[in-house]
Amino acid sequence: MFHFIFSGLDFAHKLDEKQRPTENYEKHLHYFHEIVYFVRGKVNYNVEGESKKLHNGDLVFIEAGRNHFAEVNLDDCYERYVLKFDSSLLPPYLQNRIGEIRTFHNLSPIIARIINGLDLYVENHSKEETFILLESELQKLLVFLLCDKKEIAGEYDENIAQIIEWIDLHIEEPISLKRIASIFHYSSSQICNAFKKNVKMPLMRMVKAKKLIAARKAIERGEKKNEVALRYSFENYSTFYRLYVKAFRESPSGKKID
């Protein structure tokens, strides 16, 4: 097992013993990309309307800003590799096409060879050398995932997926529960109940989080903070600042805040 954090990479090989989880498996979303490679256990993984019971060698790709959670049976050990990384570490080709990568994959033994080598890198090399090796393997892995067109069977809630797709397409606009209900011809209570059941996160909390992540990306591209807050329909800059600090524990200018 290992946990390697250096220069924007956060890679880990994790094993949770029976009834001893090492982390909170509840729903969340974040501003970086994440890959989960499943080794063993009894786990259902959910990513914005898609759900799959994982088998050995399955890989889950979670694009930044997508809500996800694991349903873990704690009667069994849960072993997996977790790779977290920001787009800024990738070459332009992968930055531009990473949104095309599907959620669920099984490319064993191709992926297995890459993943199984990570432990050896961490054990046998300096931190700087390990970073170079892991970054190289990450790019190789993403190319394989990008080229993988094989469909992996899983459950898919089309209604939830359509609503989330609409939110992503209109993320710069003012978005309200009333507006979504009107567009999709559901009652507000129907939508709230559907998201509570399938996404495990209130709809408007997810919208707010997605707006903040999109705003963070815009600021990292060099856009002006005040203009970004306005473009993503925050009430005012003060509100945007407060929500940003709460979400990322840093100011929009990048200053860490405890």
Residue pairs with C-beta under 8 A, 6 or more apart in sequence:
1 12
1 13
1 14
1 15
2 11
2 12
2 13
2 118
2 119
2 122
2 123
3 11
3 12
3 13
3 14
4 10
4 11
4 12
4 122
4 127
4 130
4 134
6 127
6 128
6 130
6 131
7 131
8 85
8 86
8 88
8 89
9 83
9 84
9 85
9 89
9 131
9 134
9 135
9 138
10 32
10 82
10 83
10 84
10 85
11 81
11 82
11 83
11 84
11 118
11 134
12 81
12 82
13 79
13 81
13 118
13 119
14 22
14 23
14 78
14 79
14 80
14 81
14 82
15 77
15 78
15 79
16 22
16 23
16 41
16 72
16 74
16 77
16 78
16 79
17 77
18 74
18 75
18 76
18 77
19 74
19 75
20 74
21 72
21 74
21 78
25 69
25 70
25 71
25 72
26 69
26 200
27 46
27 67
27 68
27 69
27 199
27 200
27 201
28 67
28 68
28 69
29 65
29 66
29 67
29 68
29 201
29 206
29 209
29 210
29 213
30 64
30 65
30 213
31 64
31 65
31 86
31 213
31 216
31 217
31 248
32 64
32 84
32 85
32 86
33 61
33 62
33 63
33 64
33 84
33 85
33 86
33 87
33 98
34 61
34 62
34 68
34 82
34 83
34 84
35 59
35 60
35 61
35 62
35 81
35 82
35 83
35 84
35 141
36 45
36 59
36 60
36 62
36 70
36 80
36 81
36 82
36 83
37 57
37 58
37 59
37 80
37 81
37 82
37 83
37 111
37 115
38 45
38 54
38 55
38 56
38 57
38 58
38 59
38 60
38 80
39 56
39 79
39 80
39 81
40 56
40 76
40 77
40 78
40 79
41 54
41 72
41 73
41 76
41 77
41 78
41 79
41 80
42 72
42 73
42 75
42 76
42 78
43 53
43 54
43 70
43 71
43 72
43 73
43 78
44 51
44 52
44 53
44 54
44 70
44 71
45 51
45 52
45 54
45 60
45 68
45 69
45 70
45 71
45 104
46 68
46 69
46 70
46 71
46 198
46 199
46 200
47 60
47 62
47 66
47 67
47 68
47 103
48 66
48 67
48 68
48 160
48 161
48 164
48 199
49 156
49 157
49 158
49 160
49 161
49 164
49 198
49 199
50 103
50 104
50 154
50 155
50 156
50 157
50 161
51 154
51 155
51 156
51 157
52 58
52 60
52 104
52 152
52 153
52 154
52 155
54 60
55 106
56 108
57 106
57 107
57 108
57 111
57 112
58 104
58 105
58 106
58 152
59 104
59 105
59 106
59 107
59 111
59 145
60 68
60 103
60 104
60 105
61 101
61 102
61 103
61 104
61 105
61 145
62 68
62 103
63 98
63 99
63 101
64 86
64 87
64 213
64 217
65 168
65 209
65 210
65 213
65 214
67 164
67 199
67 201
67 206
67 209
69 200
72 78
81 115
81 118
83 138
83 141
85 138
87 95
87 98
88 220
89 135
89 138
90 98
90 139
90 142
91 139
94 139
94 142
94 143
94 146
97 146
98 142
98 146
100 146
101 142
101 145
101 146
102 145
102 148
102 152
103 154
104 152
104 154
105 111
105 145
105 148
105 150
105 152
106 150
106 152
107 144
107 145
107 148
110 144
111 141
111 144
114 137
114 140
114 141
114 144
117 137
118 134
118 137
121 129
121 130
121 133
121 134
121 137
122 130
125 133
157 194
157 198
159 184
159 194
160 194
160 195
160 198
160 199
162 184
163 180
163 184
163 191
163 203
164 206
166 180
166 183
166 184
167 175
167 180
167 206
167 207
167 210
168 210
171 210
171 211
171 214
171 232
172 214
172 231
172 232
172 233
173 233
174 233
175 207
175 233
176 204
177 188
177 191
177 192
177 203
177 204
178 188
180 191
180 203
181 187
181 188
181 190
181 191
184 191
186 194
191 203
192 202
192 203
195 201
195 202
195 203
195 206
196 202
199 206
208 243
209 247
211 232
211 233
211 234
212 243
212 244
212 247
212 248
214 232
215 228
215 229
215 231
215 232
215 234
215 240
215 244
215 252
216 244
216 248
216 252
218 228
218 231
218 232
219 225
219 228
219 252
225 237
225 252
225 253
226 237
228 240
228 252
229 236
229 237
229 240
229 241
232 240
234 240
234 243
240 252
241 251
241 252
244 251
244 252
245 251
245 257
249 256
249 257
249 258
250 256
250 257
251 257
